[in-house]
Amino acid sequence: MKATTKIMAFALVAGLAVCPAKALAQKKQGAWKGKLPLMERAMDRPDTSQFGVCTLLARGDTSTALVQQARVVELAKKLAWCRTGEEFCKAAIEAQRSFYKSKDRSYGSLSNALKTGSYDCRTLSAETWFDVAVLLGLDAKVVFVEGHVFLEVAGHCLEANRNEQYPSSQLPRRHTIVYLKTSDKKALMAIDYVDRGAEAWAKGDTAGAIRYAKMAAECAPALPLPHENLSIYLEGVDLKASNEEHRIYLRLLPGMGRYSAQK
């Protein structure tokens, strides 16, 4: 995690360096929720206040980070009129038709999504619309459920890759188990580390899979999935550690604390 911390620290410094003086002054005056600062931002370096850009930089893909930064700013301009979560979610579904070509399929990385126009729940919701909502000053959280992530924006939910939006009051009926809701960018990095661990595991790189799963668990300690993956990755390496990770996974599942304690 030390290397990751250094990456994020460097990214933060780089992101602050690209803000023009005028934009910084407006931010201090409380105008950051308006339109002008994000439209005036220089694009010569990635803006690392954006989560999607952070994931690309963590993979060493600066050129694609610039493309994603431009995409987020472009979409923020189109949705700058939105004042409520419902307006934002409805407008997002309308606006994404110009660049989103597929429905509810996984392509694994934001860089590939940008090249192909084929986004999944992670790349469309967590790494694109989340950043747009934050730039517009809206209260946005990424919602983790089993095998899926989506947004809750000011009391309204957006499952972008499924072209669905609905009031938050309907969330318990649509997803009975919610693992985590967060706007913390460190916690959101767990999404990328989980995927990178799965990629390493598919390639037979057990050490890499374990390393990324541990990084995911450190970023989002309340999320069950990294521990479930660790229990699998460690099974042939350290059975005792594998069993412990499985116990942690069960303990983190909603409603499973008593069961895991008895075990």
DOTOR-462734 format. One line per 4 residues: their letters; for each residue z negated, x negated, y of C-alpha. Coordinates in nm, 2 decimals. Example, Ala and Ser with C-alpha at 12.3 -4.5 7.8 and 13.67 -1.06 7.14 Angstrom:
2
as> -0.78 -1.23 -0.45; -0.71 -1.37 -0.11
This chain:
263
mkat> 0.00 0.00 0.00; -0.05 -0.30 0.24; 0.33 -0.35 0.25; 0.38 0.02 0.32
tkim> 0.12 0.02 0.60; 0.31 -0.27 0.76; 0.64 -0.09 0.73; 0.49 0.22 0.89
afal> 0.32 0.02 1.17; 0.65 -0.16 1.25; 0.82 0.17 1.25; 0.58 0.32 1.49
vagl> 0.62 0.03 1.73; 1.00 0.05 1.71; 0.99 0.42 1.77; 0.78 0.38 2.09
avcp> 1.01 0.11 2.21; 1.31 0.34 2.24; 1.15 0.60 2.46; 1.28 0.57 2.82
akal> 1.02 0.54 3.09; 1.12 0.88 3.22; 1.06 1.04 2.88; 0.72 0.87 2.85
aqkk> 0.62 1.00 3.19; 0.72 1.35 3.10; 0.53 1.33 2.78; 0.22 1.23 2.96
qgaw> 0.26 1.53 3.19; 0.27 1.77 2.89; 0.65 1.82 2.91; 0.71 1.69 2.56
kgkl> 0.75 2.04 2.43; 1.04 2.10 2.66; 1.40 2.01 2.62; 1.47 1.71 2.85
plme> 1.28 1.42 2.68; 1.44 1.45 2.34; 1.79 1.50 2.50; 1.75 1.19 2.71
ramd> 1.62 0.96 2.43; 1.82 0.64 2.36; 1.98 0.62 2.02; 2.00 0.25 1.98
rpdt> 1.71 0.24 1.75; 1.57 0.50 1.50; 1.30 0.73 1.64; 1.03 0.68 1.39
sqfg> 0.82 0.98 1.50; 1.07 1.17 1.28; 0.96 1.19 0.92; 1.31 1.18 0.77
vctl> 1.39 0.87 0.97; 1.07 0.71 0.83; 1.18 0.77 0.47; 1.51 0.61 0.54
larg> 1.36 0.30 0.71; 1.11 0.27 0.42; 1.42 0.23 0.20; 1.57 -0.02 0.44
dtst> 1.85 0.21 0.55; 1.86 0.17 0.93; 2.22 0.28 0.98; 2.16 0.61 0.80
alvq> 1.83 0.65 0.99; 2.04 0.65 1.31; 2.27 0.92 1.17; 1.97 1.14 1.07
qarv> 1.81 1.09 1.42; 2.13 1.21 1.58; 2.14 1.51 1.35; 1.78 1.61 1.43
vela> 1.84 1.58 1.80; 2.16 1.78 1.78; 1.99 2.06 1.59; 1.70 2.06 1.83
kkla> 1.94 2.12 2.12; 2.08 2.42 1.94; 1.74 2.57 1.87; 1.58 2.47 2.20
wcrt> 1.56 2.84 2.29; 1.33 2.93 2.00; 0.98 3.01 2.10; 0.83 3.16 1.78
geef> 0.83 3.06 1.41; 1.04 3.36 1.32; 1.31 3.28 1.58; 1.31 2.92 1.46
ckaa> 1.34 3.00 1.09; 1.62 3.26 1.15; 1.81 3.03 1.38; 1.77 2.73 1.14
ieaq> 1.94 2.93 0.86; 2.22 3.02 1.09; 2.27 2.67 1.22; 2.26 2.48 0.89
rsfy> 2.58 2.65 0.77; 2.78 2.40 0.96; 2.65 2.10 0.76; 2.49 2.24 0.44
kskd> 2.74 2.28 0.15; 2.53 2.35 -0.15; 2.24 2.57 -0.26; 1.92 2.48 -0.43
rsyg> 2.03 2.16 -0.60; 1.87 1.82 -0.59; 2.05 1.51 -0.48; 1.75 1.28 -0.46
slsn> 1.78 1.11 -0.12; 1.84 1.19 0.24; 2.10 0.92 0.27; 2.31 1.09 -0.01
alkt> 2.25 1.43 0.15; 2.39 1.31 0.48; 2.70 1.17 0.30; 2.78 1.47 0.09
gsyd> 2.63 1.77 0.28; 2.44 1.86 -0.04; 2.08 1.90 0.05; 1.78 2.00 -0.16
crtl> 1.44 2.14 -0.06; 1.30 1.80 0.03; 1.60 1.67 0.24; 1.67 2.00 0.41
saet> 1.32 2.14 0.47; 1.08 1.84 0.49; 1.31 1.57 0.62; 1.53 1.77 0.86
wfdv> 1.39 2.10 0.98; 1.03 1.98 0.99; 1.14 1.71 1.24; 1.34 1.96 1.44
avll> 1.04 2.20 1.47; 0.81 1.91 1.57; 1.05 1.80 1.84; 1.05 2.15 1.98
glda> 0.67 2.15 1.99; 0.63 2.42 1.72; 0.34 2.41 1.48; 0.51 2.30 1.15
kvvf> 0.37 2.22 0.81; 0.53 2.12 0.49; 0.41 2.34 0.20; 0.39 2.19 -0.15
vegh> 0.42 2.42 -0.45; 0.52 2.33 -0.81; 0.86 2.16 -0.81; 0.94 2.27 -0.45
vfle> 0.86 2.20 -0.08; 0.94 2.42 0.22; 0.82 2.48 0.58; 0.57 2.70 0.75
vagh> 0.64 2.72 1.12; 0.40 2.91 1.35; 0.32 3.18 1.09; 0.67 3.20 0.94
clea> 0.81 3.04 0.62; 1.15 2.87 0.58; 1.28 2.79 0.24; 1.60 2.64 0.39
nrne> 1.79 2.54 0.08; 1.74 2.89 -0.05; 1.85 3.05 0.28; 1.52 3.24 0.29
qyps> 1.27 3.31 0.57; 0.98 3.54 0.57; 0.63 3.59 0.74; 0.35 3.37 0.61
sqlp> 0.17 3.69 0.49; 0.43 3.71 0.21; 0.36 3.35 0.09; 0.09 3.44 -0.17
rrht> 0.33 3.69 -0.33; 0.62 3.44 -0.35; 0.42 3.14 -0.45; 0.08 3.21 -0.61
ivyl> -0.02 2.85 -0.63; 0.00 2.63 -0.32; -0.09 2.26 -0.37; -0.09 2.14 -0.01
ktsd> 0.01 2.23 0.34; 0.03 1.93 0.58; 0.19 1.80 0.89; 0.05 1.45 0.83
kkal> 0.34 1.21 0.81; 0.15 0.97 0.58; 0.09 1.26 0.34; 0.46 1.36 0.36
maid> 0.56 1.01 0.25; 0.43 1.11 -0.09; 0.75 1.31 -0.13; 0.96 1.00 -0.11
yvdr> 0.73 0.79 -0.33; 0.72 1.05 -0.60; 1.10 1.05 -0.60; 1.13 0.67 -0.60
gaea> 0.88 0.66 -0.89; 1.10 0.90 -1.09; 1.41 0.70 -1.01; 1.24 0.38 -1.13
wakg> 1.12 0.56 -1.45; 1.47 0.69 -1.52; 1.60 0.33 -1.50; 1.33 0.20 -1.74
dtag> 1.13 0.03 -1.47; 0.78 0.13 -1.58; 0.60 -0.11 -1.34; 0.80 0.03 -1.04
airy> 0.74 0.39 -1.15; 0.36 0.32 -1.16; 0.36 0.14 -0.83; 0.54 0.42 -0.65
akma> 0.33 0.69 -0.81; 0.01 0.51 -0.70; 0.15 0.49 -0.35; 0.22 0.86 -0.35
aeca> -0.14 0.93 -0.47; -0.28 0.72 -0.19; -0.07 0.89 0.07; -0.16 1.24 -0.05
palp> -0.49 1.23 -0.25; -0.50 1.61 -0.28; -0.16 1.64 -0.44; -0.16 1.69 -0.82
lphe> 0.20 1.57 -0.89; 0.15 1.19 -0.84; -0.14 1.19 -1.09; 0.06 1.39 -1.34
nlsi> 0.34 1.13 -1.32; 0.09 0.84 -1.34; -0.05 0.99 -1.66; 0.30 0.98 -1.81
yleg> 0.40 0.64 -1.68; 0.07 0.47 -1.79; 0.07 0.62 -2.14; 0.23 0.33 -2.30
vdlk> 0.06 0.07 -2.08; -0.30 0.18 -2.05; -0.40 0.49 -2.25; -0.75 0.51 -2.09
asne> -0.61 0.50 -1.74; -0.34 0.75 -1.84; -0.61 1.00 -1.97; -0.81 0.95 -1.64
ehri> -0.50 1.03 -1.43; -0.45 1.34 -1.64; -0.81 1.45 -1.57; -0.76 1.40 -1.20
ylrl> -0.44 1.60 -1.22; -0.62 1.89 -1.38; -0.91 1.87 -1.14; -0.66 1.89 -0.84
lpgm> -0.48 2.20 -0.98; -0.60 2.51 -0.80; -0.86 2.69 -1.01; -0.88 2.41 -1.27
grys> -1.18 2.22 -1.14; -1.43 2.38 -1.38; -1.20 2.33 -1.68; -1.15 1.96 -1.61
aqk> -1.52 1.91 -1.55; -1.60 2.06 -1.89; -1.35 1.83 -2.05
